[in-house]
Amino acid sequence: MVSTRTPGYPRPRGRFTGRGGTPAQTSTTEAPARPRRPQRGLSVRPFPRQRGESTFPPTPARLNTARLAGLASTRTVQLLGCLVAAGWAAAFPLVSDLPNQRQWGLIAAPGYVLAGVLCLTLPRRFAAKAAASVALVGAVLVPLGLLALQGRHQSEVMVVERSAHLLLTTGTAYLPHPAVVTDYNPYLPAMSLFGMPRQLFGDSTAVARVAGDARIWFALTFFACMLAAWRLLRPARPGGGDGRAPLLPLAVLTASPLIALALVVGGVDLPLIGVCCLAMALAERDRTVAAGLVLALACTLKWTAWPALPVAVLLLWRLYGRRPAARTALIGVGVSALVILPSALTQADALREQVVRFPLGMTAIRTPAGSPLPGKVLAGFGPTGHAISLALMTVALVAVAIWLLARPPVSAIAAADLLAAGLAIAFMLAPAGRFGYLALPAVLVIWPRLAARRWSSRRPVPPGRVRGGRPQPALPRG
């Protein structure tokens, strides 16, 4: 049979139709698959991926996060936030009996009002940054500078600086026989580190008075931990680089009454907030040694941070297996024991009386923390109400622990949510507490979401990692 194919040309796929010599597909040859159209309403561009993870198309949760971010950037929402902050600050000169808080309110309220005016009048691309800068200066820098130069602060700053002096001179951070409320030191030994600059610089000059102020070092630790957590949790762009700079979100958070008041008048809880956020971010990124050391720092500052250790360990176990989780647990427990045991062995009575019983309102001298939270209200009814508040707090914390074991966290956001829930319940139902304590659970809920740019607490498991001790297959690329 003679071939009709022209030499040098490939054989056509299918048969000739005989019409103009054009090849056509017949029923014996499958037609090529038509490309599928993307679903309407969704972009086909992949969402910026996490480092080490696959690229995924945008999910409804991510789209909702983008909508919330767009809503937060509107002038109306920004003005409303400034007005709420101004009203919050203006209330302190009227209702607070503490001079430092009243002075903060008098300075911060006009700053918030001016920030709101800038949100309305300046061009949109400059308004947010200018308003945040004005609020930061008016609510933090000016009142903090004035109080630091005058040597005025809440009693906890003096307690921390005195504990550092006692640690250097006597080897222990606790007075053996406290007689007044300011003699009690309700913090664990590592908190004395923030009082060391005072022992180094003294207070003979204005510069030394400011440089040695423990509030400055509380704030610096807070900023460093929050920036490090942002860097760990940020979503990376496909071409490299991070999605957003953290300066504006951190400035807004710091200038808010949630952080600004605590930073200016006391600030003792700020390092605890920072190290808890950083510990959850390190655990999600499988930085086991660093996570263990940061958790040890948290557990040796205040005993209220102890729940952070099991939460982070369960997060590591869920994402990366038993061995990384055990490594972090051993480092956290071991370093914490090395720091706390010397005081526990030499001054066990002082440690129990000042660190445990005093914050719970179980000593003869009552703690000054007296915000009208539910636990404080119950404790006001006498020994029976005090016992009921402790019982309710214990039951609630056991319920949170069961929830943690039944549904271990799968991301830093989920871990921070669980820790925030437990701490919020403890602060609300404790026999003594302050509204300021709630800044810790609030920031735990807010900051990881801002850094990760997603609202959902779930995230895909990176390829090649393990979850629950079982290897997970690599996820397909979108």
Secondary structure, DSSP 8 states (H G I E B T S, - for coil): ------TTS---SSEE-SSTT-EE--TTS----------TTS-SS-----TTS------HHHHHHHHHHHHHTSHHHHHHHHHHHHHHHHHHHHH---HHHHHHHHHHHHHHHHHHHHHHHS-HHHHHHHHHHHHHIIIIIHHHHHHHHHT---HHHHHHHHHHHHHHHHS-SS-SS--SGGG---S-GGGGGGGHHHHHH-SSSHHHHHHT-HHHHHHHHHHHHHHHHHHHH--B-TTSSBSS-SHHHHHHHHHSHHHHHHHHHT-TTHHHHHHHHHHHHHHHTT-HHHHHHHHHHHHTT-GGGTTHHHHHHHHHHHHH-HHHHHHHHHHHHHHHHHHHHHHHHH-HHHHIIIIIITTTT-SSS--S-----HHHHHHTT-HHHHHHHHHHHHHHHHHHHHHHHHS--SSHHHHHHHHHHHHHHHHHHSSS--GGGGHHHHHHHHHHHHHHT-S-S-----TT-EETTEE-------
